[in-house]
Amino acid sequence: MIDITNISIDYIVVAMSAIILYLLYYVFTKDGEYRKHIHSVASVVEDLNRDIYYLKKEIKDTKTDMLKGSGRMSDEEIYQEVERTVYDMVKPISLGLKKVEETIRIIDEQIDVRLSSLESGVKQISIPSSIHGNDDEKIITLFQQGVSIETISKELHISKAEVEFVLKINKIK
């Protein structure tokens, strides 16, 4: 006689293994998407660093020119030039930071949605609790006596799918 509990445990182990493999597949596919997002953030940061470098160089050149230049510029003109240069430096940095913040916010929202979806999916997984060795024997005996699957499920208070499952794993149907 086949030990039903070992078969049931084997099916449970196989089902759990399948779930774990699916979760691993899900994680690896989503990892690729997150890498793309991170790459876009990195490119924005790289552009900002390049802009900062050029602006620093321009400030240094302007400062050198001011020190070398003649006294033709008044204090007010110098102040306006510095103010314009600072504004030109800050504007692209500010825009870049806003883009980075928006990208990070979108990624954070996507992660939250996917985590909650994954959690609710895992909570919905259930294993039939009414399938036991005694029920299996009753199902097999009744089916061999010619009782229909519907009648067996009503008599034993289990679903038709569970009756069919027991018959399939015992290779009767």
KAQUI-V169451 format. One record per backbone hydrogen bond with DSSP energy under -1.0 kcal/mol. CO is the residue of the C=O (numbers start at 1). NH is the residue of the N-H. Records with the same first field share a line. If there is no record, write none. Layout:
CO->NH ; NH
This chain:
3->7
4->8
5->9
6->10
7->11
8->12
9->13
10->14
11->15
12->16
13->17
14->18
15->19
16->20
17->21
18->22
19->23
20->24
21->25
22->26
23->27
24->28
25->29
26->30
27->31
28->32
29->33
30->34
31->35
32->36
33->37
34->38
35->39
36->40
37->41
38->42
39->43
40->44
41->45
42->46
43->47
44->48
45->49
46->50
47->51
48->52
49->53
50->54
51->55
52->56
53->57
54->58
55->59
56->60
57->61
58->62
59->63
60->64
61->65
62->66
63->67
64->68
65->69
74->78
75->79
76->80
77->81
78->82
79->83
80->84
81->85
82->86
83->87
84->88
85->89
86->90
87->91
89->93
90->94
91->95
92->96
93->97
94->98
95->99
96->100
97->101
98->102
99->103
100->104
101->105
102->106
103->107
104->108
105->109
106->110
107->111
108->112
109->113
110->114
111->115
112->116
113->117
114->118
115->119
116->120
117->121
118->122
119->123
120->124
132->136
133->137
134->138
135->139
136->140
137->141
138->142
139->143
140->144
141->145
142->147
143->146
148->152
149->153
150->154
151->155
152->156
153->158
159->163
160->164
161->165
162->166
163->167
164->168
165->169
166->170
167->172 ; 173
168->171
